[in-house]
Amino acid sequence: MSAGKDVPGAAPPVTETQSGARINVPHIAFAEHLGIVTEMAAEGASLLHYSPKPEHLNSFNVVHGGVCMTLLDVTMAAAARCLEQDMGVVTIEMKTSFMQPAQGKLTGKGRLIHRTATMAFTEGTVYNEAGKPCAHATGTFKYVRKLAVGSKKAQELHLPKELDQVISTD
């Protein structure tokens, strides 16, 4: 997979898989840092892979729950956003259930369950190498217009001055 560089005012980053499926994948520095790789995101479904690093394990020597939740969040967001090339999504709500310890190479599978003009309702599951589910989540995402940003920089939130004191981004 290859993605073009983010350029202010440019079209959103779109990647093509080996099968030719188009993916609307933004640069997410944290997901890249973890080593999460998007294999497919098309037609309301997504498939991502992650190989744990020693520093991502908890004291029980299994993948930390926060890493699993990040994989689920990115997996569900990919399923939600792949239908809208000019829109991004932000996580509104996410509920996660952990079923068994996550070990070895993990796969995230996501799907868009329902969508409205402004919201996406999704689910995702993380599987271990044996194909057994380790964690499952449901998530609600809000579609937002993408902002033009420079290469590998976080998008700034531009609020009207009257809302600047009302909305917290912490």
N, C-alpha and C positions, 0 to 999 in steps of 0.2 A: 504494500500500500504506500501511496505517496500523497502528501497533501501540499498544496501550494502555501506560500507564505501569506500571513495576514497583512494586508495593506489597507491603510485608511481609505474608506469609501469603496473598496473592492467588493466583489461578490463574495458570499460566504464560502468558507472552505468546504470543498466537496472532494471526496476521495472515491476511487473506484477499486473494488475488490478484484481478485483474479477472475471471478465469474462475471465481472462487469456491473455488479450491483452498485448503485450510487449510494453514498453515505454522506449525510450532513453531519460532519464531525468537527467540532471546534477544538482548538488547542486548550486542553485542561492541564495545566502544569502539575497539579497534584496527582492526577491519574497517570500522567506520563512518568512522574517520579516513582510511583508505585510499580510501573511496568505494565499497566493495563493496556491491552491491545484490542482494538475493535476489528473483528473479522467481517462482520456483516451487520448492516442496519438498513432494512428496506421493507416496504409494505407493512409497517407497524410492528416489525419484529427485529430483534437484535441478538447478536452472538459475540461475546467478548471473552478474552482469555487473560489469565493472570498466573504468574509463577511466583510464589512467595519467596522473599528474601529473609535471611535470618533476623534482620532487624524489624520485620513485620510480624513476628511471632510473639505470643503472650508468654506468661510464666509457665503455662502448661505445654509449651512448645507446639502450639497450633496457631493458625492464622488469627490474629487479633480481630475481635468483633468489629472494630471500627474500620478495618480494611475490608472486611466482608460487606459492611454497610456501604462503603464507598463504591465497591464493585457493583453492588445492587443499584445504587443511585445512578451511576453512569450507565449501567445496562438499561434501566427503565427510561432514563432521559433519551438515550439513543433510539429506543423504540418509539418514543413520543415525537421526537424532532425529525425523524427521517422522512416524514410526509410533507414537511414544510421547509423548503430550501431557504427561504428568506426569514424564517422565524427561529428563535431559540426557545429554550424552556428554563424555568426556574422551579426548584423543588418547593412545593407548598407544604406537603405532609408526606410522611413515610412511616410505615409500621413494619417492623422486622421481627420474624420468628427464627430462632436458631434451633436446628433439629439435631445436629451432631457436629463434632469438631471438624473444622475445615483443614485438610492437610493435602499436600502435594499440589500439582497443577490444578487450578480451578477454572471452571467455565461458568460464565453468566449468560443466562438466556432470559430475554425480556420480550414482553408483548404489550401492545396497546389494546386495552380492553374496550374503552369507549372514549370518545372525544366530543367536545363541543367547540364552538368558535374560539373560546379562550382557555379551555382546560383540557388536560389529558389525564385519563385514569389508566394506570398501568400495573403490571405485576412483573416480578422477576424472581428467578431462582438461581442460586449458586450450587453447582454440582462439583463433586470431587472427581478424581481420575477414574474411579470405578463407576461413575455415572449416578452416584447416590446423592440426593439433595442434602445440603448442609444448612442452608438458610433460604428463607423465602420472604419476600416483601411485597407490599402494595404501596403505590405512591400516586400522589396527585401533583401534577405539574401545570404551571401557567405558561401559556404561549406569550412570548414577548418579542418585539421587533429587535433584531440584532443591531448593536451599535458598532460603528466603524471604530476599530482599534488598531494600534500599531502591532508589530510582530511581538508575540509572546508577552503582551502586557495585559493586565487585568482591565476589564471594562469598567469605566467609571459610571456611577449612578448619577444621572443629571435630573435633579428635582426642581420644580418651581420653588422660588424662595419661600412662599407661604407654607409649603409642605416640608421644607428642610428641617424644621424643628420637630415635626410630627412623626416622621418615619425614621426608625432606627434601623441601621444595617448591621448592628453588632449581633 
